[in-house]
Amino acid sequence: MAIIRPFKGIFYNQKKIALNKVTAPPYDVISGKEVENLYRQSRYNIIRLIAGRTISLPLTSSVQGLPETQKSGYRQAKELFHKWLEKGILQEASKPALYIYRQRYYPPSSFQEKVRVGFFSLLKLNQQGKGVFSHEKTFSFPIKDRLRLLQECSANFSAIFALYEDRQREISGVISKYLKRKPRIDFCDAQKVGHTLWAIEKEDDINLLIKKMRRKPIFIADGHHRYSAALRFYQEMKTKESGFVLTYLAEMNEDNISVLPTHRVVFLTEKEREDFWERVKRLFEVEVISRPIRTHSLEIYYQGDYYLLKPKSSFSDNPLALLHNILIKKVLGIKSSEEKERIRYTHSSQEAIELARKHKGVAFFIESFKLEEIKKIISKGKTLPRKSTYFYPKLLSGMVMRKVS
């Protein structure tokens, strides 16, 4: 099912550039303040290519209606990319390869180190559901935004993060022998995550990985909007190179992959606060609890107390779908176009409580999904609401890039 191939990676020139100064998380998880910090950190930071100062724009915007500053941001990314290549800030590898990427990290609130190992390759684009499966809903503006960047720059600056199963350890057997060799890249970022990269250039090993991956379905973990944008770009261009997208592939292994919970804080209007319980109790039984139990139930913090909400009717066995489809949309009447202004997301339950207190809102505590649960949801042809999963740590943009043409 998965067709992969090697590529000539584009890397920062480590003789001129310190990687911890120029790499960055994916564009969609960086706050406006973090963007400014990354801009100041280095004139060559990858944020100047991937963000274009577009992060704070509303999801309801259209490409045709983009502000001139954003339009110039795409052109600036193209100009900088080519200038950095000309100046030797970025260098393209001389021969195609696959690239092993290892991240050593401690999950938040944990003292047990984890190690996630995968590899960068080009993945042949397919309509989702045909060998490639997604689990989150996408929105039109982020797709148009990433498509516009791809159209302008004709390059992949950040990889799709995808998962595969390797029960027979066929892929890891090839990868493991490289982990003892001298890496091409090895550094630690500000969050104390270790990033190490090796190149697989031996044709026999490349061909073996290509063969073993061909039978495997692929599950997108991160990068749903970028994948959709790449697919649209291919439909426009119809070229061999545009038919592949830069992808990081990792084994679907609970021991090595961390999925953090993403709690929701909904800001309520004065009217909604007045009749909040009246609305809620039409569809839910309400029980006061001393603290969050986190047993895949719908739990909230509101006006100083914790509550457990139990639906009076059988709507869904998924608390997150229940929250969005019933409580947020039906009970509170919040439209999808209003979510950006009305809902905040955080991985910290304490921060969720503080936000709810500050804005007189309600915090909804979400339990993190297990990989098997995500796979089960996908296999049923269902999708989860946006920001349902947060795979930690994020892939660093700037580790490796790729020209599409």
C-alpha positions as CSV (number, residue, x, y, z in Angstrom):
1,M,0.0,0.0,0.0
2,A,2.8,2.5,0.9
3,I,5.0,3.4,-2.0
4,I,8.2,5.2,-0.7
5,R,11.4,6.3,-2.3
6,P,14.7,8.0,-1.4
7,F,15.4,11.6,-2.1
8,K,18.2,14.2,-2.0
9,G,17.7,15.8,1.3
10,I,18.4,19.5,1.8
11,F,20.1,20.3,5.1
12,Y,21.4,23.4,7.0
13,N,25.2,23.7,6.6
14,Q,26.4,22.9,10.1
15,K,29.8,24.6,9.3
16,K,27.9,27.9,9.2
17,I,24.7,27.2,11.2
18,A,23.9,25.9,14.7
19,L,20.9,23.7,14.3
20,N,19.4,24.5,17.6
21,K,19.1,28.2,16.5
22,V,17.4,27.5,13.1
23,T,15.0,24.6,13.6
24,A,11.4,25.0,14.9
25,P,8.3,23.1,15.7
26,P,5.6,22.7,12.9
27,Y,4.0,26.0,12.0
28,D,0.6,25.1,13.4
29,V,1.6,24.6,17.0
30,I,3.6,27.9,17.4
31,S,2.0,30.8,19.2
32,G,2.4,34.4,17.8
33,K,4.9,35.2,20.6
34,E,7.0,32.1,19.8
35,V,7.0,33.1,16.2
36,E,8.5,36.4,17.1
37,N,11.1,34.8,19.3
38,L,12.1,32.4,16.5
39,Y,12.4,35.3,14.1
40,R,14.8,37.0,16.5
41,Q,16.7,33.9,17.2
42,S,18.3,33.7,13.8
43,R,18.0,35.3,10.4
44,Y,18.1,31.8,9.0
45,N,15.5,30.2,11.2
46,I,13.1,27.9,9.3
47,I,10.2,29.9,10.7
48,R,10.9,32.5,8.0
49,L,10.0,29.8,5.4
50,I,7.2,27.9,7.0
51,A,5.2,30.7,8.8
52,G,5.1,33.7,6.6
53,R,3.5,35.4,9.6
54,T,0.2,33.7,8.8
55,I,-0.5,31.8,12.0
56,S,-2.9,34.4,13.5
57,L,-5.1,34.8,10.5
58,P,-8.7,33.5,10.8
59,L,-9.7,30.2,9.4
60,T,-12.6,31.8,7.5
61,S,-10.2,33.7,5.2
62,S,-9.8,32.7,1.6
63,V,-6.7,32.6,-0.6
64,Q,-8.2,35.3,-2.8
65,G,-8.8,37.5,0.2
66,L,-5.4,37.1,1.8
67,P,-3.8,40.4,3.1
68,E,-1.0,41.7,1.0
69,T,1.5,41.1,3.9
70,Q,0.6,37.4,3.8
71,K,0.9,37.2,0.0
72,S,4.3,38.7,0.2
73,G,5.1,36.2,3.0
74,Y,4.9,33.3,0.5
75,R,7.1,35.2,-2.1
76,Q,9.6,36.0,0.7
77,A,9.8,32.4,1.6
78,K,10.6,31.5,-2.0
79,E,13.3,34.2,-2.3
80,L,14.9,33.3,1.0
81,F,14.9,29.5,0.2
82,H,16.8,30.1,-3.1
83,K,19.1,32.7,-1.5
84,W,20.0,30.3,1.3
85,L,20.8,27.6,-1.2
86,E,22.9,30.0,-3.3
87,K,24.8,31.2,-0.2
88,G,25.4,27.6,1.0
89,I,23.3,28.1,4.2
90,L,21.3,25.2,2.8
91,Q,23.0,22.3,1.0
92,E,21.4,19.5,-1.1
93,A,22.8,16.0,-0.7
94,S,24.7,14.6,-3.7
95,K,22.8,11.3,-3.8
96,P,19.3,10.0,-2.9
97,A,18.9,8.5,0.6
98,L,16.5,7.7,3.3
99,Y,17.2,9.4,6.6
100,I,16.7,7.8,10.1
101,Y,15.5,10.3,12.7
102,R,15.7,9.5,16.4
103,Q,14.3,11.6,19.2
104,R,15.2,11.1,22.8
105,Y,12.8,12.8,25.2
106,Y,11.0,12.8,28.5
107,P,7.2,13.0,28.3
108,P,5.7,15.9,30.3
109,S,5.5,15.1,34.0
110,S,7.5,11.9,33.5
111,F,11.1,10.9,34.6
112,Q,11.2,7.9,32.2
113,E,13.0,8.6,29.0
114,K,11.5,7.5,25.7
115,V,13.1,7.0,22.3
116,R,11.2,7.4,19.1
117,V,12.9,6.2,15.9
118,G,11.6,6.6,12.4
119,F,12.8,7.6,9.0
120,F,12.3,10.3,6.4
121,S,11.3,9.3,2.9
122,L,9.1,10.4,0.0
123,L,5.6,8.9,0.2
124,K,3.4,8.5,-2.8
125,L,0.3,10.6,-2.4
126,N,-3.0,8.8,-2.4
127,Q,-6.6,9.9,-1.7
128,Q,-7.1,9.4,2.0
129,G,-8.7,6.0,2.7
130,K,-6.7,4.3,-0.1
131,G,-3.7,3.0,1.8
132,V,-3.3,6.3,3.7
133,F,-5.7,7.0,6.6
134,S,-6.3,10.1,8.6
135,H,-8.1,10.6,11.9
136,E,-8.7,14.3,12.2
137,K,-11.0,16.7,10.3
138,T,-9.4,19.4,8.2
139,F,-10.3,23.0,7.5
140,S,-10.2,24.8,4.2
141,F,-8.0,27.8,5.2
142,P,-5.0,25.9,6.5
143,I,-5.1,23.7,3.4
144,K,-5.2,26.8,1.1
145,D,-2.4,28.4,3.2
146,R,-0.1,25.4,2.9
147,L,-1.0,24.9,-0.8
148,R,-0.1,28.5,-1.5
149,L,3.3,28.1,0.1
150,L,3.9,24.9,-1.8
151,Q,2.9,26.5,-5.1
152,E,5.2,29.4,-4.5
153,C,8.3,27.5,-3.2
154,S,7.8,24.1,-4.8
155,A,9.5,22.5,-1.7
156,N,8.6,20.5,1.4
157,F,10.0,22.3,4.4
158,S,8.3,20.1,7.0
159,A,7.5,16.4,6.9
160,I,4.2,14.7,7.3
161,F,4.3,12.5,10.5
162,A,2.8,9.0,9.8
163,L,2.7,5.7,11.5
164,Y,3.0,2.1,10.3
165,E,2.9,-1.3,12.0
166,D,6.0,-3.5,12.1
167,R,4.9,-6.5,14.1
168,Q,7.6,-8.7,12.5
169,R,10.3,-6.1,13.2
170,E,11.3,-6.1,9.5
171,I,11.8,-2.3,9.3
172,S,13.4,-1.9,12.7
173,G,15.9,-4.7,11.8
174,V,17.2,-2.6,9.0
175,I,17.3,0.7,10.9
176,S,18.9,-0.7,14.1
177,K,22.3,-1.3,12.6
178,Y,22.6,2.3,11.6
179,L,22.0,3.6,15.1
180,K,25.5,2.6,16.2
181,R,27.2,4.6,13.4
182,K,28.3,8.2,13.5
183,P,25.3,10.4,12.8
184,R,25.0,13.2,10.3
185,I,23.1,15.4,12.8
186,D,23.2,15.3,16.6
187,F,22.0,18.1,18.9
188,C,19.6,18.9,21.8
189,D,16.9,21.6,21.6
190,A,15.7,24.0,24.2
191,Q,13.1,21.5,25.5
192,K,15.9,19.0,26.2
193,V,14.8,16.7,23.3
194,G,17.7,15.0,21.6
195,H,17.6,15.0,17.8
196,T,19.9,12.6,15.8
197,L,19.9,11.8,12.1
198,W,21.6,9.2,10.0
199,A,21.6,8.7,6.2
200,I,20.8,5.3,4.6
201,E,22.6,5.5,1.2
202,K,23.2,1.8,0.6
203,E,21.0,0.7,-2.2
204,D,20.3,-2.8,-0.8
205,D,19.0,-1.3,2.5
206,I,16.9,1.3,0.6
207,N,15.4,-1.3,-1.6
208,L,14.6,-3.6,1.3
209,L,12.8,-0.8,3.1
210,I,10.9,0.1,0.0
211,K,9.8,-3.6,-0.4
212,K,8.8,-4.1,3.2
213,M,6.8,-0.8,3.4
214,R,4.9,-1.6,0.2
215,R,2.5,-3.9,2.1
216,K,1.8,-1.5,4.9
217,P,-1.1,0.9,5.4
218,I,-0.1,4.4,6.6
219,F,-1.8,6.3,9.4
220,I,-1.3,10.1,9.4
221,A,-0.4,11.3,12.9
222,D,0.4,14.9,12.2
223,G,0.2,17.1,9.1
224,H,-3.3,16.4,7.8
225,H,-3.6,19.9,6.3
226,R,-0.2,19.6,4.6
227,Y,-1.0,16.2,3.2
228,S,-4.2,17.5,1.7
229,A,-2.4,20.5,0.3
230,A,0.3,18.3,-1.3
231,L,-2.5,16.1,-2.8
232,R,-4.1,19.2,-4.3
233,F,-0.7,20.4,-5.6
234,Y,-0.2,17.0,-7.3
235,Q,-3.7,17.2,-8.9
236,E,-2.7,20.6,-10.3
237,M,0.8,19.8,-11.5
238,K,0.5,16.1,-12.5
239,T,4.3,15.6,-12.4
240,K,6.2,12.6,-10.9
241,E,7.9,14.7,-8.2
242,S,4.7,16.4,-7.1
243,G,3.1,12.9,-6.6
244,F,5.3,12.4,-3.6
245,V,5.5,14.2,-0.3
246,L,8.2,14.4,2.4
247,T,7.1,12.0,5.2
248,Y,8.5,10.8,8.5
249,L,7.5,7.2,9.1
250,A,7.5,5.7,12.6
251,E,6.4,2.4,14.0
252,M,3.0,2.4,15.8
253,N,4.4,1.4,19.2
254,E,2.8,2.5,22.4
255,D,6.1,2.2,24.3
256,N,7.9,4.8,22.2
257,I,5.2,7.2,21.0
258,S,3.5,9.6,23.4
259,V,0.1,11.1,22.7
260,L,-0.7,14.0,25.1
261,P,-4.3,15.0,26.1
262,T,-5.6,18.3,24.7
263,H,-8.0,19.9,27.1
264,R,-10.6,22.4,25.9
265,V,-11.6,25.7,27.5
266,V,-14.8,27.2,26.2
267,F,-15.4,30.9,26.8
268,L,-19.0,31.6,27.6
269,T,-21.1,34.6,27.0
270,E,-23.0,36.2,29.9
271,K,-26.3,34.7,28.5
272,E,-24.7,31.2,28.3
273,R,-23.5,31.5,31.9
274,E,-26.9,32.4,33.1
275,D,-28.6,29.3,31.7
276,F,-25.6,27.0,31.4
277,W,-26.9,24.3,33.7
278,E,-30.4,24.5,32.3
279,R,-29.0,23.7,28.8
280,V,-26.7,21.0,30.0
281,K,-29.2,19.1,32.1
282,R,-31.6,18.7,29.2
283,L,-29.2,16.1,27.7
284,F,-26.9,15.1,30.6
285,E,-27.0,13.8,34.2
286,V,-24.7,15.9,36.3
287,E,-22.6,14.6,39.2
288,V,-20.3,16.7,41.4
289,I,-16.9,15.1,41.8
290,S,-13.9,16.0,44.0
291,R,-11.4,15.9,41.1
292,P,-11.1,14.7,37.5
293,I,-11.2,10.9,37.3
294,R,-10.1,10.7,33.6
295,T,-11.8,7.4,32.8
296,H,-12.9,8.3,29.3
297,S,-15.8,10.2,30.6
298,L,-16.9,13.8,30.1
299,E,-15.5,15.8,33.0
300,I,-15.5,19.6,33.4
301,Y,-14.4,22.4,35.7
302,Y,-16.9,25.2,36.1
303,Q,-17.2,28.0,38.6
304,G,-14.9,26.4,41.2
305,D,-16.1,22.8,41.1
306,Y,-15.6,19.6,39.1
307,Y,-18.4,17.7,37.4
308,L,-19.0,14.5,35.7
309,L,-21.5,14.6,32.8
310,K,-23.3,11.5,31.7
311,P,-25.5,11.6,28.6
312,K,-29.1,10.7,29.1
313,S,-29.2,9.1,25.7
314,S,-26.6,7.0,23.9
315,F,-24.9,9.6,21.6
316,S,-21.4,8.3,21.3
317,D,-18.9,6.1,23.1
318,N,-16.2,8.8,22.4
319,P,-16.2,11.6,25.0
320,L,-14.4,14.0,22.6
321,A,-17.0,13.5,19.8
322,L,-19.7,13.8,22.5
323,L,-18.1,17.1,23.6
324,H,-17.9,18.7,20.2
325,N,-21.0,17.2,18.5
326,I,-23.4,17.4,21.4
327,L,-22.3,19.8,24.1
328,I,-20.4,22.5,22.1
329,K,-22.6,22.4,19.0
330,K,-26.1,21.5,20.3
331,V,-26.1,22.5,23.9
332,L,-24.0,25.7,23.6
333,G,-24.8,26.4,20.0
334,I,-21.2,27.3,19.0
335,K,-20.7,27.2,15.3
336,S,-17.5,25.9,13.6
337,S,-16.6,29.4,12.4
338,E,-16.7,30.6,16.1
339,E,-14.5,27.9,17.5
340,K,-11.2,29.8,16.9
341,E,-12.4,32.7,19.1
342,R,-14.4,30.7,21.6
343,I,-12.2,27.7,22.4
344,R,-8.7,27.4,23.7
345,Y,-6.6,24.2,23.7
346,T,-4.0,23.2,26.3
347,H,-2.2,20.1,27.4
348,S,-2.1,21.2,31.0
349,S,-5.2,20.6,33.2
350,Q,-4.0,23.3,35.6
351,E,-3.7,25.8,32.7
352,A,-7.2,24.8,31.6
353,I,-8.5,25.6,35.1
354,E,-6.7,28.9,35.2
355,L,-8.1,29.9,31.8
356,A,-11.6,28.9,32.8
357,R,-11.3,31.1,35.9
358,K,-9.8,34.1,34.1
359,H,-12.4,34.1,31.3
360,K,-15.4,32.8,33.3
361,G,-15.6,29.8,31.0
362,V,-15.7,26.0,31.3
363,A,-12.8,23.6,31.1
364,F,-13.3,20.2,29.6
365,F,-10.8,17.6,30.5
366,I,-9.8,15.1,27.7
367,E,-8.1,11.8,28.2
368,S,-5.3,11.1,25.7
369,F,-6.0,8.5,23.0
370,K,-4.1,5.2,22.8
371,L,-2.7,4.3,19.4
372,E,-5.0,1.3,19.2
373,E,-8.0,3.6,19.8
374,I,-7.0,5.9,17.0
375,K,-6.5,2.9,14.7
376,K,-10.0,1.6,15.6
377,I,-11.6,5.0,14.9
378,I,-9.9,5.1,11.5
379,S,-10.9,1.6,10.6
380,K,-14.5,2.5,11.1
381,G,-14.1,5.4,8.7
382,K,-14.6,8.0,11.4
383,T,-12.7,11.2,12.1
384,L,-12.0,13.1,15.3
385,P,-12.4,16.8,15.9
386,R,-9.4,19.1,15.2
387,K,-6.7,19.0,17.8
388,S,-7.8,15.6,19.1
389,T,-4.3,14.2,19.4
390,Y,-1.0,15.8,20.2
391,F,1.9,13.5,19.3
392,Y,4.9,14.5,21.5
393,P,7.5,15.5,20.7
394,K,6.8,17.3,17.5
395,L,9.0,16.8,14.5
396,L,11.4,19.7,14.0
397,S,11.0,21.6,10.8
398,G,14.4,22.2,9.3
399,M,15.9,18.8,10.1
400,V,15.6,17.9,6.4
401,M,13.9,19.5,3.4
402,R,13.2,18.6,-0.2
403,K,12.7,20.2,-3.5
404,V,9.5,19.1,-5.3
405,S,10.9,20.1,-8.7
